[in-house]
Amino acid sequence: MALALWLFSVCSLPALAAHPRGEAASTLAFVFDVTGSMYDDLLQVTEGAAKILESALGRASTPISNFALVPFHDPEIGPVTVTSDSKRFQRELRDLYVQGGGDCPEMSMGAIKQALEVSQPRSFIYVFTDARAKDYQLTKDVLQLVQLKQSQVLKWVERTIQVSKVHLLSTDHKEREEHLWLVPFDPNLKEVTISLSGPMPTIEILDPLGRFMWRGLGLNELLNIPNSARVVNVKNPRPGMWTIKLRSTGRHSARITGVSSIDFRAGFSTKPTSDFQKTSKRPIQGIPTHVLLNCSGLHPPGQLDQLELLSTSGETLMNLPIRPNSSQNTNTIWKVPEFMPPNENFFLKVTGYNREGYRFQRLSSVSYTNLVPGPPVVSMPRQTHCYYMQPASIRCSVKSLIPFTLRIIRNGTRIDSDRLFLGSVNTTWEISSVSGADEGFYDCVAISNSGTGIARTFLVVTGE
């Protein structure tokens, strides 16, 4: 999750404080940012929200009469769900999905306003987003509603977007474990956020000088939900190798993110290329793969030197050297030798040195899965027209992510030698001089390791 938190100053009461006896029950409301930039955080955030819900339901001293869920993304808010059925509320929470976005400021104030409007007085409004408000002009209205209803807007989650959110570590574990991570913090990191979700989360941090970081003494605690999640933050960390010990007593997830202008994106291809337009977002299963890297914010003589493929639990699957792309004179495009992608989900981690010689690492924001190719898709025109004693071309189009063999068949017999193609192609078979005997059906058959595709055309001979 690794998201910074900010609380309305007028709403700094303890979360889920008990109501005095005889007062009306309140609403537990979640306001969720479902824009694309939340993709990698949404699962963990919804899990944390589920823990908040579970905690609220388990407190007899905190009467909750109903629940509200307000998703938002630019430019829309909703649909708003208000229900007294906790199970339905949990289903709606699980069914949240990210939508288009990426535009930094979002419609969060309007969403909070709607949550306050549908909630009972003295309610609890949890807001989850990684962006500042676009509709800040509604701030006054929101604060008036907060004061009028005496509600608490809690755990406002925002990201300062003057520079980018970057990822340093992302791991998921199914059991009780303790992990010690050595992570280089470079001078370009303006802040680092460490989050751990799971039962009894414990975070211990040592700076490069071996000093423990304590809350209030260089370490900011952003979120602490007992037995569920903890998020801490370090502003302007000292450059060097930091030691981070994470521990949980059950299934847990860890995220380390930062704020930095140095980041990268990756493209996959089946053959070497220096053009990102010719790459795809996922590798193809079982096919040798090349990776093209675009590193932003890295100035000469800074360089990338290693690409590491990591499992979702943080284990190294493969190490590959990174080389500058010889066809580019910039410090942004880098290439990696051909490799066979692993059959499991994996992250990409790049390491290198900045222009001052400090080591840095960055992790892909999402894990990659192999694209499993389907059978070739073959198409031909329903009819192919030609003239007697004239040349004819029989056209065939094949779409395939992997190599395939192509053959032309008439009446069950091959009429030409097979052809091998490495990927999608438009091709033709030529008949130098058409006779009446050439009229009839022709089949174009593409055969790959993923299956067979076939299409048929009828050759019409005119003027015999």
Secondary structure, DSSP 8 states (H G I E B T S, - for coil): ---EEE--GGG-S-TT----TTS--EEEEEEEE-SGGGHHHHHHHHHHHHHHHHHHHT-TTS-EEEEEEEEEETTEE---EEES-HHHHHHHHHT----S---SSBSHHHHHHHHHHHS-SS-EEEEE-SS-BS-GGGHHHHHHHHHHHT-EEE-EEE---SSEEEEEEEEEESS-EEEEEEEEE-TT-SEEEEEEESSS-EEEEE-TTS-B-EETBEEEEEEEETTTEEEEEEES--SEEEEEEEEESSSEEEEEEEEES-EEEEEEESS--S-GGG-BSS-BTTS-EEEEEEEES--TT-EEEEEEEE-TTS-EEEEEE-EE-TT--SSSEEEEEEE---SS-BEEEEEEE-TTS-EEEEE-SS-B--B-----EEE--SEEEEETTS-EEEEEEEE-SS-EEEEEEETTEE-S--EEESS-EEEEEEESS--GGG-EEEEEEEEETTEEEEEEEEEEEE--
